[in-house]
Amino acid sequence: METVPTKEEFLKQFGNCYGYPNGPRSVDEIRSSEFKRLQGTVYLDHAGSTLYSEKQMEEITKDLTSNIYGNPHSQNDSSMASSDIITTARHQVLRYFNASAKEYKCVFTSGTTGALKLVGEFFPWNKESIYAYSLENHNSVLGIREYALNKGASVLAVDIEKNEGQNAKIESDEFSVQIVKRAVQKRGESNSSQNAQNEAYNLFAFPSECNFSGEKFPLSIVDSIKKDGSKVLSHTQNNRGKWMVLIDAAKGSATDPPDLGKYKADFVVFSFYKIFGYPTGLGALLVRNDAAHLLKKTYFSGGTVTASISDIDFVKRREKIEELFEDGTSNFLAISAISHGFKIINDLSIHSISRHTNSLAEFTRGKMLNLKHGNDKQVCKIYGGNFKMGPTIAFNLKREDGSWFGYREVEKLASLSNIHLRTGCFCNPGACAKHLGLSHSDLISNFEAGHVCWDDNDVINGKPTGAVRVSFGYMSTFEDADKFLKFLEESFVSKTQSYENGSIQNLKALELPGVIKLKSVTIYPIKSCSGFDVQSWPLGSIGLKYDREWLLKGPNGEILTQKKVPEMSSIHTQIDLQKGILHLKSPKLKEKLEISLLNNNSSYLNEEMDVYGYRYEVESYTETVNKWFEKAIGRTCTLVRCTSSKYRSYKSHTIGHTGFCRENRSQVSFANEAQLLLVSEDSLFDLNDRLNSRQVASVDWTRFRPNLVISGSKPYSEDSWSGIQIGKSRFTSLGGCNRCEMINLDRTSELVRKSKEPLSTLASYRRYKGKILFGILLRYEDDPTGEETGERWLHVGQEVYTLN
């Protein structure tokens, strides 16, 4: 496998394109002076949103604090100032897309989606109309079909591919393109009152650059469709309507905006934050004048009429296209920021930005394709490549045995390395299914299996359900690409050793001869607050008695945890079983708090609440109690206690099982996944050896917040246990505990510190099907016969018997 080249070697190949060699400032100067907040961070999600510069925000702030901008729907000085900046902004937008002000108008919208909705809602659909769109389109483009179908129009998805057969052809500047038609969609009878004898208008929509793969579709499609779309699309209904074309430029506009002087699309939509980071919530529709007059708008609002009478049917609408379609007061303060963004782009030039970002993407793409495992199997599967590529790379990663790394696993590990990337289908279901080879039946079965957007189901039936995407922006550097490539190599390239199921070491370790002992027992009465150690403790139907029986919730019902509120770790807890008291103290408060364990106090309020999708009956506490906690953590909160919970189901993460399909039902309090968590001291010793070899300090077991710590077993032998028995008490293993960044919080000092360890080291050898496992989850098997009297207790020092 090739090693990543030095910057000097990179510059020999790409030096003429990279870094703005003829610009006013180099990319390194821009990065060091205007993006200081990126120090130590690799941001590679510019297709999602590029970043605003610090200088840009300073200029915007200076503008807003030096000038008075008022509502533009008036004639006073501040209103006229706003009108002037709006007019200037419209002209800047038209120049950016090389659009003549005589042919096009710029209508400001809430963003790309708002612009698409405007076109879909006002387009003159009838039952003879056709809405056609390329398969590789954002959901916001697909959504237009609802308007078309409801008016009786036909809807057609097509593939745009390089021409290799006898399908409909489009001659571009560089190659021949073919349109491959999919099934025509139709929805019942038309709801439109329009006469079918009227002229039909058809719409074809495609992206200038695919937001999934980064492929850039030839803009010559515009002229071909407008000339004779029915012939190009081979439509069987012999449609003779007029064809119009919409370009989704949301992705492409950041580095290669469509040239409307050459390719005269009827509608172009985009968002400003994709180009220069700020403002968000603002986009535009560029519309040809003749196309604008065909849009049928029903609603009128402030700013869109010249006159109206409230108690009779009388209204006169404004004739200017921008004024007609911009409902209400324009977002004039956000519009005032546009000129500061365009200044950055114009200073560098869009041509130079395109060359710069594409050089980084081309370099990275080539190095990714060269990554190979020790057995010479390729690591990266990159999607796209039929057409020119933009500065975006969509990919998935393979293990040396050919199975897939889940994209969520990649995202989680990237986060540990402070690399920002994006995963999933990026709201582009057509491109996702096409590139991943997912059939309609695959997509439906995935949905029926519980997979929805933004979940963790990244591999189903051996196939990825989405991809990983990295994308470059105008301030991206060689160092960003270099760190990303090193991350891939260090985290996913197997050198020589082979892992069972492509993942985790020490899966089925045999125990060393000797006795396994229960070393410690810890109770955590309040979820995410500190726990306390005991020598002996009783068990109950929910596991350890009083464990995670309380929690703190925020003013909007959200569950507070150390992830959101690190100060919770400083609240110390202790339970006196004899007196029936929960003792609480905080370093921020002199007074201590005592709460009775009795749950029949009439001053408490009973209610129901949802916690992570499960229903609980809870008790709420008095204002005095809640005020104590508010002072302790510095935010408004309420303490509640679980009095009963519904039964919850668990999915096993047990290593060696073929899937996460074994369900077990047990009653729990507010624990995340199971009644108890067990950690092996010997597994911790092994982890610390690995940390020390990386010159990282050791961690103790408190990082993992276990209830039970055992000693005397071989590292990770707990992975293969089906359960354990301690005295007369039996516990069933529910599999490995999937760790998150909570274990990276160092609570040993008053100030909670966060690093990337030990999760990063665990990820290097304890990954299994996208999970990073350490410790096992247990369910207490209460006496099923009910014949026993009295409570069962656990005692530190008891012998632990394993069940295999």
C-alpha positions in Angstrom: 0.0 0.0 0.0 1.2 3.5 -0.9 2.0 5.8 2.0 0.5 9.2 2.0 2.9 11.6 0.1 4.5 14.6 1.6 3.0 18.0 0.9 6.0 18.7 -1.4 5.1 15.7 -3.5 1.4 16.8 -3.5 2.3 20.3 -4.7 4.4 18.9 -7.6 1.2 17.4 -9.0 -1.4 19.9 -7.9 0.6 23.1 -7.1 -0.8 25.0 -10.1 -4.4 24.5 -8.8 -4.0 24.3 -5.0 -4.0 27.1 -2.5 -4.7 30.1 -4.8 -1.2 30.6 -6.1 -2.3 33.8 -8.0 -4.7 35.0 -5.4 -4.5 37.8 -2.8 -3.8 35.3 0.0 -2.8 31.7 0.1 -5.1 29.1 1.7 -2.7 28.7 4.6 -3.0 32.5 5.3 -6.7 32.3 5.0 -6.9 29.3 7.3 -4.6 30.7 10.0 -6.2 34.2 10.1 -9.9 33.6 9.4 -10.5 30.1 10.6 -8.6 30.0 13.9 -11.5 27.9 15.4 -10.6 25.0 13.1 -7.2 24.5 14.8 -7.0 20.7 15.6 -10.2 20.0 13.7 -10.7 18.5 10.2 -13.9 19.7 8.7 -15.0 17.7 5.7 -18.7 18.4 5.4 -18.8 21.3 3.0 -21.5 19.6 1.0 -23.7 19.8 4.1 -22.7 23.4 4.9 -19.5 25.3 4.2 -18.0 27.4 7.0 -18.2 31.2 7.5 -15.0 33.0 8.0 -14.3 35.0 11.1 -13.5 38.1 9.0 -16.8 37.7 7.2 -18.7 37.7 10.5 -16.7 40.7 11.7 -17.6 42.7 8.6 -21.3 41.7 8.9 -21.4 42.8 12.5 -19.7 46.0 11.6 -22.2 46.6 8.9 -25.2 46.0 11.2 -23.8 48.1 14.0 -22.9 51.0 11.8 -26.1 51.2 9.7 -29.8 51.4 10.3 -31.8 48.9 8.2 -35.6 49.0 8.5 -38.6 47.1 7.1 -38.2 47.7 3.3 -42.0 48.1 2.8 -41.9 51.8 3.4 -40.3 55.0 2.2 -38.3 56.2 5.2 -34.5 56.3 5.1 -33.9 53.0 7.0 -36.5 51.3 4.7 -34.8 52.7 1.6 -31.4 51.5 2.9 -32.8 48.0 3.2 -34.4 48.2 -0.3 -31.0 49.3 -1.7 -29.1 46.3 -0.2 -31.8 43.9 -1.4 -31.5 45.3 -5.0 -27.7 45.1 -4.8 -27.9 41.5 -3.6 -30.2 40.5 -6.4 -27.7 41.8 -9.0 -24.8 40.0 -7.2 -26.7 36.8 -7.4 -27.4 37.2 -11.1 -23.8 38.0 -11.9 -22.7 34.9 -9.9 -24.7 32.7 -12.2 -23.9 34.8 -15.3 -27.7 35.5 -15.7 -28.9 38.5 -17.6 -31.2 40.8 -15.6 -33.3 41.1 -18.8 -33.9 37.4 -18.8 -33.9 36.3 -15.2 -35.2 37.5 -11.8 -33.9 36.6 -8.4 -36.6 35.7 -5.9 -35.4 35.3 -2.3 -36.7 32.3 -0.4 -36.1 30.5 2.9 -33.6 28.2 1.1 -33.4 25.7 -1.7 -36.3 23.7 -0.3 -38.4 26.8 -0.1 -37.6 27.7 -3.7 -38.5 24.1 -4.9 -41.8 24.2 -3.0 -42.6 27.5 -4.7 -42.1 26.0 -8.2 -44.0 22.9 -7.4 -46.9 24.6 -5.8 -47.4 27.3 -8.5 -46.4 25.3 -11.7 -49.4 25.0 -14.1 -49.9 21.3 -13.8 -52.8 19.5 -15.6 -53.5 15.9 -16.5 -51.5 16.2 -19.7 -48.4 17.4 -17.9 -45.3 15.4 -17.1 -42.9 15.9 -14.2 -39.7 14.1 -15.0 -36.6 14.1 -12.8 -33.3 12.4 -12.6 -33.1 9.5 -10.2 -30.2 11.1 -8.4 -32.1 14.0 -6.8 -32.6 15.4 -3.3 -35.9 14.6 -1.5 -36.8 18.2 -1.8 -36.9 17.8 -5.6 -38.8 14.5 -5.4 -41.4 16.3 -3.2 -42.5 18.3 -6.2 -44.1 15.2 -7.6 -46.9 15.4 -4.9 -48.1 18.6 -6.5 -47.9 17.1 -10.0 -49.6 13.8 -9.1 -52.4 15.6 -7.2 -53.2 17.6 -10.4 -53.3 14.4 -12.5 -49.9 14.8 -14.1 -47.7 11.9 -15.0 -44.4 11.5 -13.1 -41.3 9.9 -14.4 -37.9 9.2 -12.9 -34.9 8.7 -15.3 -31.3 7.6 -15.1 -28.7 10.0 -16.6 -25.8 7.9 -17.8 -23.0 8.0 -20.4 -24.4 6.7 -23.6 -23.5 3.0 -24.3 -26.7 1.9 -26.0 -29.7 2.9 -28.1 -31.5 4.9 -25.4 -32.4 8.5 -25.9 -29.2 10.5 -26.5 -28.0 14.0 -25.5 -24.8 15.3 -27.0 -22.8 17.2 -24.5 -19.6 19.2 -25.0 -17.5 16.1 -24.1 -19.6 12.9 -24.5 -22.9 11.5 -25.4 -25.5 11.1 -22.6 -28.3 8.6 -22.5 -31.6 8.9 -20.6 -32.9 5.6 -19.2 -36.6 5.8 -18.3 -38.2 4.3 -15.2 -41.9 3.4 -14.7 -44.4 6.2 -15.2 -46.3 7.2 -12.0 -49.9 8.3 -12.0 -52.3 8.9 -9.2 -56.0 8.4 -9.9 -58.2 11.1 -11.3 -57.1 14.7 -11.6 -58.0 17.2 -8.9 -57.3 20.0 -11.3 -60.1 22.3 -12.5 -58.0 23.1 -15.6 -59.3 22.2 -19.0 -57.3 19.4 -20.5 -57.6 21.2 -23.9 -55.2 23.9 -22.6 -51.6 23.8 -23.5 -49.7 21.3 -21.2 -46.5 22.4 -19.5 -43.9 19.8 -18.4 -41.0 20.1 -16.0 -37.7 18.3 -16.0 -35.5 18.6 -12.8 -31.9 17.6 -12.2 -29.0 18.6 -10.0 -25.9 20.4 -11.5 -23.9 18.2 -9.1 -25.2 15.2 -7.2 -25.1 15.8 -3.4 -24.5 12.1 -2.9 -21.7 11.1 -5.2 -20.4 14.5 -6.4 -21.0 13.7 -10.1 -21.6 16.8 -12.2 -24.2 16.2 -14.9 -23.7 17.9 -18.3 -25.7 21.1 -18.5 -26.3 20.5 -22.2 -29.3 18.5 -20.9 -31.0 21.9 -20.5 -31.1 22.7 -24.2 -31.9 19.1 -25.2 -34.9 18.9 -22.9 -36.2 22.3 -23.8 -35.9 21.6 -27.5 -37.8 18.3 -27.4 -38.1 16.7 -24.0 -40.7 14.1 -25.0 -38.4 12.7 -27.7 -35.4 12.7 -25.3 -37.4 11.0 -22.6 -39.1 8.6 -25.0 -42.5 9.2 -23.4 -45.2 6.8 -24.7 -48.1 9.3 -24.4 -46.9 11.4 -27.4 -46.8 14.5 -25.2 -46.6 17.7 -27.2 -46.5 20.1 -24.2 -43.8 22.7 -23.6 -40.8 21.5 -21.6 -39.2 23.6 -18.9 -36.1 22.7 -16.9 -35.2 23.2 -13.2 -31.6 22.9 -12.0 -31.0 22.1 -8.3 -27.7 24.0 -7.8 -27.6 23.7 -4.0 -24.5 21.5 -4.1 -22.9 22.7 -7.4 -23.2 26.4 -6.7 -20.5 26.4 -4.1 -17.7 25.6 -6.6 -19.2 25.5 -10.1 -22.4 27.6 -10.5 -24.4 26.9 -13.6 -23.7 29.4 -16.4 -27.2 30.7 -17.3 -25.8 32.8 -20.1 -25.0 29.6 -21.8 -27.5 27.0 -20.4 -30.8 28.9 -20.1 -32.7 26.8 -17.5 -36.1 28.1 -16.5 -35.6 27.7 -12.8 -32.4 27.5 -10.6 -32.5 27.0 -6.9 -29.8 27.2 -4.3 -28.9 28.3 -0.6 -26.3 30.9 0.4 -24.9 28.9 3.3 -23.7 26.3 0.9 -21.5 28.9 -0.9 -20.1 31.0 2.0 -21.5 29.6 5.2 -23.7 32.5 6.4 -26.5 33.4 6.4 -28.5 30.2 6.9 -32.3 30.1 6.2 -31.9 32.1 3.0 -31.8 31.0 -0.6 -33.1 32.1 -3.9 -35.0 31.0 -7.0 -33.6 32.3 -10.3 -36.5 32.3 -12.7 -36.7 33.2 -16.4 -39.2 35.9 -17.0 -41.4 33.9 -19.4 -41.4 31.0 -16.9 -42.4 33.2 -14.0 -45.5 34.4 -15.7 -46.7 30.9 -16.0 -46.6 30.2 -12.3 -50.1 30.4 -10.8 -50.0 31.9 -7.3 -53.2 31.9 -5.3 -52.2 33.3 -1.9 -51.4 37.0 -1.5 -49.7 38.7 1.5 -48.2 41.9 2.7 -45.7 43.2 0.1 -47.3 41.2 -2.8 -50.3 43.5 -3.6 -50.7 47.1 -4.7 -54.2 47.3 -3.3 -56.8 45.1 -1.5 -60.2 45.7 0.2 -60.9 43.7 3.3 -64.7 43.1 3.0 -65.1 42.5 -0.7 -63.4 40.3 -3.3 -60.9 42.9 -4.6 -57.2 42.6 -4.8 -54.6 43.9 -7.3 -51.3 42.1 -7.2 -47.9 43.6 -7.9 -46.5 43.0 -11.3 -42.7 42.7 -10.5 -41.8 39.1 -10.3 -39.7 39.4 -7.1 -42.5 41.4 -5.3 -45.2 39.0 -6.4 -43.5 35.8 -5.0 -41.7 37.1 -1.9 -44.5 36.9 0.7 -44.3 39.2 3.7 -41.2 41.1 4.8 -38.0 40.0 3.2 -35.3 38.6 5.5 -33.5 41.9 4.9 -30.9 41.6 7.7 -29.8 38.2 6.4 -29.8 39.6 2.8 -27.5 42.4 4.0 -24.9 39.7 4.8 -24.8 38.4 1.2 -22.4 41.0 -0.1 -19.8 40.1 2.5 -20.0 36.5 1.5 -19.7 37.3 -2.2 -16.7 39.5 -1.5 -14.7 36.4 -0.3 -15.7 34.4 -3.3 -15.0 37.2 -5.8 -11.6 38.0 -4.2 -10.5 34.3 -4.7 -12.6 33.8 -7.9 -14.9 30.9 -8.3 -12.6 29.4 -11.0 -9.8 29.3 -8.5 -12.0 27.8 -5.8 -13.1 25.1 -8.2 -9.5 24.2 -9.1 -8.5 24.3 -5.4 -11.2 22.0 -4.1 -11.1 19.6 -7.0 -7.3 19.2 -6.6 -7.9 18.1 -3.0 -10.7 15.7 -4.0 -8.8 14.2 -6.9 -5.8 13.6 -4.7 -7.8 12.1 -1.9 -9.9 9.9 -4.2 -6.7 8.5 -5.8 -5.1 7.7 -2.5 -8.2 6.1 -1.1 -8.3 3.8 -4.1 -4.8 2.7 -3.4 -5.5 1.6 0.2 -5.3 -2.1 0.5 -5.4 -4.7 3.3 -2.5 -7.0 4.0 -4.2 -9.6 1.8 -4.2 -7.1 -1.1 -8.0 -6.6 -0.9 -9.2 -3.1 -1.6 -10.4 -1.0 1.4 -12.5 1.7 -0.2 -15.5 1.5 -2.5 -16.0 4.9 -4.0 -19.3 5.8 -5.7 -19.7 7.8 -8.9 -17.3 8.5 -11.8 -19.4 8.3 -14.9 -19.2 12.1 -15.3 -16.9 14.8 -14.1 -16.5 14.8 -10.3 -16.9 17.7 -7.9 -15.1 18.1 -4.6 -17.1 15.4 -3.0 -16.3 11.7 -2.3 -18.9 9.2 -1.3 -17.6 5.8 -0.2 -17.9 2.7 2.0 -15.1 0.7 3.6 -14.5 -3.1 3.4 -12.8 -5.4 5.9 -10.2 -7.8 4.6 -12.8 -10.6 4.5 -14.9 -8.5 2.1 -17.6 -7.6 4.7 -18.5 -3.9 5.2 -17.6 -1.6 8.0 -20.8 0.2 9.0 -20.9 3.9 8.1 -21.9 4.8 11.7 -18.8 3.0 12.9 -16.7 5.2 10.6 -18.5 8.3 11.8 -18.0 7.5 15.4 -14.3 6.8 15.0 -13.9 10.0 12.9 -15.5 12.0 15.7 -12.9 10.6 18.1 -10.2 11.9 15.8 -12.0 15.3 15.5 -12.8 14.7 11.9 -16.2 16.0 10.8 -17.8 14.1 8.0 -21.3 13.0 7.1 -23.0 9.6 6.8 -26.3 8.1 5.5 -28.0 8.7 2.2 -27.9 12.5 2.4 -31.6 12.9 1.6 -30.9 11.4 -1.9 -32.7 8.0 -1.9 -32.4 7.5 -5.6 -28.6 8.0 -5.8 -28.2 6.0 -2.6 -30.1 3.0 -3.9 -28.5 3.2 -7.3 -24.9 3.3 -6.1 -25.4 0.8 -3.3 -27.3 -1.6 -5.5 -30.4 -1.6 -3.4 -33.6 -2.9 -5.1 -37.1 -1.8 -4.2 -37.5 -5.0 -2.2 -34.3 -4.3 -0.3 -35.5 -0.8 0.6 -38.9 -2.0 1.7 -37.5 -4.9 3.8 -34.9 -2.5 5.3 -37.8 -0.2 6.4 -39.8 -3.1 7.7 -36.7 -4.2 9.7 -36.8 -0.8 11.4 -34.3 1.2 9.3 -35.2 4.9 9.0 -33.2 8.0 8.2 -30.6 9.0 10.8 -30.7 5.7 12.7 -27.8 3.2 13.4 -28.9 0.4 11.1 -25.9 0.9 8.7 -25.6 -2.7 7.4 -28.6 -5.0 6.8 -28.4 -8.4 5.3 -24.8 -7.8 4.4 -25.4 -4.6 2.4 -24.7 -1.0 3.5 -27.8 1.1 3.9 -25.9 4.4 3.3 -22.4 5.7 2.7 -19.8 8.0 4.2 -19.2 11.4 2.5 -16.4 13.8 2.7 -16.4 17.1 0.8 -14.0 20.0 0.5 -14.5 23.8 0.7 -12.6 26.9 -0.3 -10.6 26.9 3.0 -9.8 23.2 3.0 -6.1 22.3 3.1 -3.7 19.5 2.2 -3.4 18.9 5.9 -7.1 18.2 6.1 -6.8 15.5 3.4 -3.6 14.2 4.9 -5.1 13.7 8.4 -8.2 12.1 6.9 -6.2 9.6 4.9 -4.0 8.7 7.8 -7.2 8.2 9.9 -8.5 5.7 7.3 -5.2 3.9 7.2 -4.8 3.7 11.0 -8.4 2.7 11.7 -9.5 0.5 8.9 -6.5 -1.0 7.0 -5.5 -4.4 8.3 -1.8 -5.1 7.9 -1.3 -8.8 8.4 -3.4 -10.2 11.2 -6.9 -11.5 10.5 -9.8 -10.9 12.9 -12.8 -13.2 13.3 -15.8 -11.5 11.6 -13.4 -8.7 10.7 -13.6 -6.9 14.0 -12.6 -7.7 17.5 -9.7 -9.4 19.2 -9.9 -11.8 22.2 -13.5 -12.8 21.4 -13.5 -16.2 23.0 -10.6 -16.2 25.4 -10.4 -19.2 27.7 -10.2 -18.5 31.4 -7.0 -18.8 33.3 -7.1 -21.4 36.1 -8.0 -19.7 39.3 -10.9 -18.2 41.2 -13.0 -15.3 40.0 -14.0 -12.9 42.8 -16.4 -10.1 43.1 -14.1 -7.1 43.8 -16.5 -4.2 44.1 -20.2 -3.3 44.1 -21.3 0.3 43.2 -24.7 1.8 43.4 -25.7 4.9 41.3 -29.0 6.1 42.8 -29.4 9.1 40.5 -28.8 8.6 36.8 -25.5 10.3 35.7 -24.6 11.4 39.2 -21.7 9.8 41.2 -22.1 6.4 42.8 -20.9 4.9 46.0 -19.2 1.6 46.8 -20.6 -0.9 49.3 -19.4 -4.1 50.8 -22.9 -5.7 50.7 -26.1 -4.8 49.0 -29.6 -6.3 48.5 -31.0 -7.3 45.1 -34.6 -6.6 44.0 -36.7 -7.1 40.9 -34.9 -4.3 39.1 -31.4 -5.5 40.0 -29.4 -3.7 42.7 -31.9 -2.0 45.0 -32.3 1.7 44.4 -29.8 1.7 41.5 -30.7 4.5 39.0 -34.1 4.9 40.6 -33.9 8.7 40.3 -33.1 11.1 37.5 -33.0 14.8 36.7 -35.0 16.2 33.9 -34.8 19.7 32.3 -37.6 22.3 32.0 -38.7 20.8 28.7 -38.8 17.2 29.9 -35.3 16.3 28.5 -33.2 13.8 30.4 -30.1 15.4 31.9 -26.9 13.4 31.7 -23.2 14.1 32.1 -22.9 14.4 28.3 -25.0 17.6 28.6 -24.3 18.5 32.2 -20.8 17.4 33.3 -21.5 19.1 36.7 -23.7 16.1 37.6 -20.7 14.0 38.3 -19.8 16.2 41.3 -23.1 15.4 43.1 -22.1 12.7 45.7 -24.7 10.1 46.8 -24.9 7.7 49.7 -27.8 5.6 51.0 -28.3 4.6 54.6 -30.5 1.5 54.4 -31.1 1.4 58.2 -32.4 5.0 58.3 -34.0 4.8 54.9 -32.3 8.1 53.7 -30.6 9.1 50.5 -27.8 11.6 51.4 -26.6 14.1 48.8 -23.8 16.7 48.8 -22.3 19.0 46.3 -19.0 21.0 46.4 -21.1 24.0 45.3 -23.3 23.9 48.3 -22.7 24.0 52.1 -26.0 22.4 53.0 -26.5 18.8 52.4 -29.8 17.2 51.2 -31.6 14.2 52.6 -34.4 12.4 50.8 -36.5 9.7 52.4 -36.5 6.3 50.7 -40.2 5.9 51.6 -42.3 6.6 48.4 -45.6 7.3 50.0 -45.1 10.9 51.1 -48.2 12.9 50.2 -46.2 15.9 49.3 -44.9 14.2 46.2 -46.7 14.5 42.8 -47.3 11.4 40.8 -47.1 11.5 37.0 -46.1 9.6 33.9 -43.1 10.3 31.7 -41.3 8.9 28.7 -37.6 8.1 29.0 -35.9 7.0 25.8 -39.1 5.7 24.4 -40.3 3.9 27.5 -43.2 4.8 29.8 -42.6 5.3 33.5 -44.7 6.2 36.5 -42.7 8.6 38.6 -42.8 10.8 41.7 -41.9 14.4 41.5 -40.3 16.3 44.4 -40.9 19.6 46.1 -39.5 22.9 45.1 -37.0 22.8 47.9 -35.5 19.6 46.6 -35.4 20.9 43.0 -33.8 24.2 44.0 -30.9 22.3 45.7 -30.2 20.5 42.5 -30.5 23.6 40.4 -27.8 25.3 42.5 -25.6 22.1 42.3 -25.6 21.9 38.5 -26.3 25.5 37.6 -29.5 25.0 35.6 -33.2 24.5 36.0 -34.1 20.9 36.7 -36.6 18.5 38.4 -35.8 15.4 40.4 -38.1 12.4 39.7 -38.2 8.9 41.1 -39.2 5.7 39.2 -42.1 4.0 41.0 -42.8 1.5 38.2 -41.8 0.9 34.6 -43.2 -1.1 31.7 -41.3 -4.1 30.6 -38.5 -3.2 28.3 -36.9 -5.4 25.6 -33.2 -5.8 25.0 -31.3 -6.8 22.0 -28.2 -8.9 22.6 -24.8 -7.5 21.6 -23.2 -10.9 22.5 -20.1 -11.5 20.5 -20.3 -14.7 18.5 -24.0 -14.4 17.9 -24.9 -13.9 14.2 -27.0 -10.8 14.9 -28.6 -8.5 17.4 -31.8 -10.4 17.5 -32.2 -12.1 20.8 -34.8 -10.3 22.9 -35.0 -10.5 26.7 -37.6 -8.8 28.9 -37.0 -7.5 32.3 -38.1 -4.7 34.6 -35.6 -1.8 35.0 -35.5 1.6 36.5 -33.7 4.4 34.6 -30.7 2.4 33.4 -29.9 2.9 29.7 -29.8 -0.7 28.5 -29.9 -3.2 31.3 -30.2 -3.7 35.1 -26.5 -4.1 35.7 -23.1 -3.5 34.1 -20.1 -5.8 34.9 -16.5 -4.9 34.1 -13.5 -7.2 34.4 -10.4 -5.8 36.3 -8.3 -8.0 34.1 -9.8 -6.6 30.9 -9.1 -3.1 32.3 -5.4 -4.1 32.9 -5.1 -5.1 29.3 -6.7 -1.8 28.1 -4.3 0.2 30.3 -1.3 -1.7 28.9 -2.4 -0.6 25.4 -3.0 3.0 26.6 0.5 3.1 28.1 2.0 1.8 24.9 0.5 4.9 23.3 1.9 7.2 26.0 -1.6 7.7 27.4 -2.3 7.6 31.1 -4.1 4.6 32.6 -7.8 4.9 33.5 -9.6 3.3 36.4 -12.9 1.4 36.4 -14.9 4.4 37.5 -14.7 5.7 33.9 -17.0 2.9 32.9 -19.6 3.3 35.7 -20.0 -0.4 36.3 -22.1 -1.9 39.1 -19.9 -5.0 39.5 -16.2 -5.3 39.1 -14.7 -8.8 39.0 -11.1 -10.0 39.2 -9.3 -13.3 38.4 -10.4 -14.0 34.8 -8.5 -13.7 31.6 -9.0 -10.4 29.7 -12.3 -10.4 27.8 -13.3 -13.9 28.8 -16.6 -12.3 29.9 -17.4 -11.9 26.2 -18.3 -15.6 25.9 -20.2 -16.1 29.1 -23.9 -16.7 28.9 -24.2 -15.6 32.5 -22.7 -15.7 36.0 -23.8 -16.9 39.4 -22.8 -15.2 42.7 -23.9 -17.1 45.7 -27.5 -18.1 45.0 -28.0 -15.2 42.6 -28.0 -15.8 38.9 -27.5 -13.2 36.2 -28.0 -13.6 32.4 -25.6 -11.9 30.1 -27.3 -9.6 27.5 -24.0 -9.1 25.7 -21.3 -6.5 25.4 -21.9 -2.9 26.5 -21.6 -0.5 23.6 -19.4 2.4 24.8 -19.8 6.1 23.9 -17.8 9.3 24.6 -19.0 9.3 28.2 -16.0 7.2 29.1 -13.7 10.0 27.8 -14.8 12.3 30.5 -12.1 12.5 33.2 -13.9 13.3 36.5 -10.9 13.0 38.8 -10.6 16.7 39.3 -13.2 19.4 40.0 -13.1 20.4 36.4 -14.4 17.6 34.1 -12.0 17.2 31.2 -12.7 15.5 27.9 -10.2 13.7 25.6 -10.4 11.0 22.9 -9.2 8.2 25.3 -9.9 5.5 26.2 -12.5 5.2 23.5 -10.1 5.7 20.7 -7.8 2.8 21.9 -10.8 0.6 22.5 -11.9 1.3 19.0 -8.7 -0.1 17.6 -9.3 -3.6 18.9 -12.8 -3.9 20.5 -15.0 -3.1 17.5 -17.8 -5.5 16.6 -20.4 -4.8 14.0 -20.0 -1.1 14.5 -20.1 -1.2 18.3 -17.2 -0.5 20.6 -17.6 -3.0 23.4 -16.2 -3.1 27.0 -17.9 -4.8 29.9 -21.1 -6.9 29.7 -24.8 -6.1 30.5 -26.6 -8.4 33.0 -30.1 -9.2 33.9 -30.8 -10.4 37.4 -32.9 -13.6 37.5 -35.2 -13.1 40.4 -36.5 -16.3 42.2 -39.0 -17.6 39.5 -40.8 -19.8 42.0 -41.4 -17.1 44.6 -40.6 -19.7 47.3 -37.7 -17.9 48.8 -38.2 -15.5 51.7 -36.1 -12.5 52.4 -33.8 -10.5 50.1 -30.8 -11.9 48.3 -27.6 -9.9 48.9 -24.3 -9.5 47.1 -21.1 -9.4 49.1 -17.7 -8.1 48.0 -15.3 -11.1 48.0 -17.9 -13.7 46.9 -16.8 -16.2 44.3 -18.2 -15.7 40.8 -19.1 -18.8 38.8 -19.3 -18.4 35.0 -22.0 -19.9 32.8 -20.9 -20.8 29.3 
